[in-house]
């Protein structure tokens, strides 16, 4: 969600609009005249954003991602991340 700059309750239309808007900023072909470092950072951001779009634009993968994220967050909030790491 952060890579696309949308919140977790964003509609598919909001996700698509954000993807299009950010593509115009980050696409490697739009980096003409920028330094190699800036172009590389933009390309990295573009490909990360594309991965996020692939995940969030499909309802089934988005649901699976949300469930895994919620489970991970609940585990962290409950303080259960150190299970199995206790010293004897």
Rosetta blueprint (number, residue, H / E / L):
1 X L
2 X L
3 X L
4 X L
5 X L
6 X L
7 X L
8 X L
9 X L
10 X L
11 X L
12 X H
13 X H
14 X H
15 X H
16 X H
17 X H
18 X H
19 X H
20 X H
21 X H
22 X H
23 X H
24 X H
25 X H
26 X H
27 X L
28 X H
29 X H
30 X H
31 X L
32 X L
33 X L
34 X L
35 X L
36 X H
37 X H
38 X H
39 X H
40 X H
41 X H
42 X H
43 X H
44 X H
45 X H
46 X H
47 X H
48 X H
49 X H
50 X H
51 X H
52 X H
53 X H
54 X H
55 X H
56 X H
57 X H
58 X L
59 X H
60 X H
61 X H
62 X H
63 X H
64 X H
65 X H
66 X H
67 X H
68 X H
69 X H
70 X H
71 X H
72 X H
73 X H
74 X H
75 X H
76 X H
77 X H
78 X L
79 X L
80 X L
81 X L
82 X L
83 X L
84 X L
85 X L
86 X L
87 X L
88 X L
